[in-house]
Amino acid sequence: MSRLPVYIYEHTGRHVLVCGPIRDWLRRNGIPATRSAVERGWWIRRERLADLVAQLEIDGYTVRPRGVR
């Protein structure tokens, strides 16, 4: 089975940038996120990050943390 990659970029402030094919996944799971066309990803609150990563891995995504973007 091919696992879809999702990249997480640290950012100063309350949000992290999550990049990858997760639009429908976010909608299905009711996770609030703001789309960033410039950064090509989704801004998600830092407090939700641990739960988000755990659920993504359970659902078959490969989560890869990256540096500051």
Residue frames as a rotation matrix with the C-alpha (Angstrom) as fourth column:
MET 1
0.579 0.815 0.000 0.00
0.815 -0.579 0.000 0.00
0.000 0.000 -1.000 0.00
SER 2
-0.355 -0.663 0.659 1.32
0.638 -0.687 -0.348 3.42
0.683 0.297 0.667 -0.93
ARG 3
0.147 0.353 -0.924 1.24
0.931 -0.366 0.009 5.90
-0.335 -0.861 -0.382 1.94
LEU 4
0.545 0.132 0.828 0.59
0.545 -0.807 -0.230 9.56
0.638 0.576 -0.511 1.13
PRO 5
-0.459 -0.791 -0.405 3.19
0.850 -0.258 -0.459 12.00
0.258 -0.554 0.791 2.50
VAL 6
0.779 0.570 0.262 2.19
0.423 -0.785 0.452 14.95
0.463 -0.241 -0.853 4.67
TYR 7
-0.316 -0.948 0.049 4.78
0.695 -0.266 -0.668 17.57
0.646 -0.177 0.743 5.64
ILE 8
0.770 0.509 -0.386 4.63
0.629 -0.500 0.596 19.70
0.110 -0.701 -0.704 8.78
TYR 9
-0.175 -0.798 0.576 6.54
0.544 -0.566 -0.619 22.98
0.821 0.205 0.533 8.88
GLU 10
-0.082 0.050 -0.995 7.16
0.958 -0.273 -0.093 24.79
-0.276 -0.961 -0.026 12.15
HIS 11
-0.073 0.112 0.991 6.18
0.469 -0.873 0.133 28.43
0.880 0.474 0.011 12.25
THR 12
-0.962 -0.217 -0.164 6.39
0.249 -0.466 -0.849 31.13
0.108 -0.858 0.502 14.88
GLY 13
-0.546 0.811 0.211 3.07
-0.799 -0.580 0.162 31.83
0.254 -0.080 0.964 16.50
ARG 14
-0.193 0.618 0.762 0.01
-0.723 0.435 -0.536 29.73
-0.663 -0.655 0.363 17.16
HIS 15
0.799 0.592 -0.105 -0.11
-0.471 0.508 -0.721 27.79
-0.374 0.626 0.685 13.90
VAL 16
-0.370 -0.836 0.406 1.85
-0.124 0.478 0.870 25.20
-0.921 0.271 -0.280 11.95
LEU 17
0.040 0.312 -0.949 1.77
-0.976 -0.193 -0.105 24.68
-0.216 0.930 0.296 8.21
VAL 18
-0.149 0.007 0.989 0.65
-0.043 0.999 -0.014 21.24
-0.988 -0.045 -0.148 7.04
CYS 19
-0.131 0.007 -0.991 1.26
-0.953 -0.275 0.124 20.41
-0.272 0.961 0.042 3.37
GLY 20
-0.950 -0.152 0.272 -0.09
-0.068 0.953 0.296 17.43
-0.304 0.262 -0.916 1.50
PRO 21
-0.657 0.729 -0.190 -3.25
-0.231 0.045 0.972 16.00
0.717 0.683 0.139 -0.05
ILE 22
-0.839 0.258 -0.479 -5.41
0.542 0.466 -0.700 16.31
0.043 -0.847 -0.530 3.06
ARG 23
-0.811 0.560 0.170 -8.26
-0.532 -0.827 0.184 18.69
0.243 0.059 0.968 2.13
ASP 24
0.062 0.891 -0.450 -10.92
-0.437 0.429 0.791 15.97
0.897 0.147 0.416 2.06
TRP 25
-0.228 -0.229 -0.946 -9.44
0.642 0.695 -0.324 14.30
0.732 -0.681 -0.012 5.13
LEU 26
-0.988 -0.140 -0.061 -9.65
0.141 -0.692 -0.708 17.55
0.057 -0.708 0.704 7.12
ARG 27
-0.486 0.872 0.049 -13.25
-0.765 -0.452 0.458 18.04
0.421 0.185 0.888 6.04
ARG 28
0.086 0.519 -0.851 -14.27
-0.047 0.855 0.517 14.45
0.995 -0.004 0.098 6.90
ASN 29
-0.258 -0.303 -0.917 -12.71
0.822 0.430 -0.373 14.69
0.507 -0.851 0.138 10.36
GLY 30
0.726 0.677 0.122 -14.10
0.535 -0.668 0.517 18.14
0.432 -0.310 -0.847 11.12
ILE 31
0.035 -0.800 -0.599 -10.69
0.907 -0.226 0.355 19.71
-0.419 -0.556 0.718 11.74
PRO 32
0.923 0.323 -0.208 -10.71
0.230 -0.898 -0.375 23.49
-0.308 0.299 -0.903 11.34
ALA 33
-0.158 -0.978 0.133 -7.93
0.743 -0.029 0.669 24.72
-0.650 0.205 0.732 9.07
THR 34
0.628 0.262 -0.733 -7.21
-0.189 -0.862 -0.470 27.74
-0.755 0.434 -0.492 6.93
ARG 35
0.603 -0.365 0.709 -5.96
0.774 0.485 -0.408 27.23
-0.195 0.795 0.575 3.38
SER 36
0.297 -0.599 -0.743 -2.83
-0.197 -0.800 0.566 29.13
-0.934 -0.022 -0.356 2.38
ALA 37
0.960 0.105 0.260 -2.52
0.227 0.251 -0.941 29.39
-0.164 0.962 0.217 -1.39
VAL 38
0.633 -0.774 0.006 0.83
-0.704 -0.580 -0.410 31.17
0.320 0.255 -0.912 -1.14
GLU 39
-0.217 -0.737 0.640 2.39
-0.924 0.366 0.108 28.52
-0.314 -0.568 -0.760 1.11
ARG 40
-0.128 0.289 -0.949 0.48
-0.669 0.681 0.298 25.67
0.732 0.673 0.106 -0.59
GLY 41
-0.764 -0.103 -0.637 -0.77
0.325 0.791 -0.518 24.14
0.558 -0.603 -0.571 2.62
TRP 42
0.382 0.924 -0.019 -3.10
0.313 -0.110 0.943 24.39
0.869 -0.367 -0.332 5.59
TRP 43
-0.585 -0.472 0.660 -2.65
-0.444 -0.495 -0.747 26.46
0.679 -0.730 0.080 8.75
ILE 44
0.383 0.641 -0.665 -3.62
0.282 0.604 0.745 24.42
0.880 -0.473 0.051 11.79
ARG 45
0.628 -0.091 0.773 -3.46
-0.662 -0.583 0.470 25.46
0.408 -0.807 -0.427 15.44
ARG 46
-0.360 -0.923 -0.138 -0.43
-0.631 0.350 -0.692 24.15
0.687 -0.162 -0.708 17.29
GLU 47
-0.383 0.255 0.888 -2.59
-0.842 0.299 -0.449 22.71
-0.380 -0.920 0.100 20.11
ARG 48
0.667 0.738 0.100 -4.20
-0.599 0.612 -0.516 20.29
-0.442 0.285 0.851 17.65
LEU 49
0.139 -0.690 -0.710 -0.94
-0.950 0.111 -0.293 19.07
0.281 0.715 -0.640 16.15
ALA 50
-0.745 -0.476 0.466 -0.35
-0.613 0.765 -0.199 15.97
-0.262 -0.434 -0.862 18.31
ASP 51
-0.052 0.820 0.571 -3.87
-0.104 0.564 -0.819 14.64
-0.993 -0.102 0.056 17.73
LEU 52
0.656 0.273 -0.703 -3.66
-0.667 -0.226 -0.710 15.52
-0.353 0.935 0.034 14.03
VAL 53
-0.258 -0.856 -0.448 -0.40
-0.946 0.319 -0.065 13.61
0.199 0.407 -0.892 13.54
ALA 54
-0.725 0.010 0.688 -1.68
-0.342 0.863 -0.373 10.56
-0.597 -0.506 -0.622 15.41
GLN 55
0.276 0.933 0.233 -4.90
-0.117 0.274 -0.955 10.42
-0.954 0.236 0.185 13.40
LEU 56
0.490 -0.180 -0.853 -3.10
-0.866 -0.214 -0.452 10.96
-0.101 0.960 -0.261 10.08
GLU 57
-0.599 -0.795 -0.100 -0.76
-0.799 0.601 0.007 8.04
0.055 0.084 -0.995 10.81
ILE 58
-0.471 0.529 0.706 -3.67
-0.128 0.751 -0.648 5.80
-0.873 -0.396 -0.286 11.81
ASP 59
0.581 0.803 -0.134 -5.43
-0.175 -0.038 -0.984 6.66
-0.795 0.595 0.118 8.55
GLY 60
0.571 -0.373 0.731 -2.39
0.698 0.690 -0.193 5.69
-0.432 0.620 0.655 6.45
TYR 61
0.902 -0.318 0.291 -0.50
-0.076 -0.782 -0.618 8.94
0.424 0.536 -0.730 5.87
THR 62
0.158 -0.919 -0.362 3.25
0.958 0.232 -0.171 9.31
0.241 -0.320 0.916 6.33
VAL 63
0.980 0.198 0.028 3.91
0.179 -0.929 0.323 12.41
0.090 -0.312 -0.946 8.44
ARG 64
0.113 -0.991 0.073 7.28
0.940 0.083 -0.331 14.10
0.322 0.106 0.941 7.94
PRO 65
0.755 0.096 -0.648 8.27
0.416 -0.835 0.360 17.07
-0.507 -0.542 -0.671 10.10
ARG 66
0.246 -0.663 0.707 10.33
0.798 -0.275 -0.536 19.74
0.550 0.696 0.462 8.35
GLY 67
-0.617 -0.559 -0.554 12.13
0.766 -0.589 -0.258 22.88
-0.182 -0.583 0.792 9.44
VAL 68
-0.026 0.572 -0.820 10.85
0.216 -0.798 -0.563 26.41
-0.976 -0.192 -0.103 9.35
ARG 69
-0.105 0.063 0.993 9.50
0.985 0.141 0.095 27.43
-0.134 0.988 -0.077 5.98
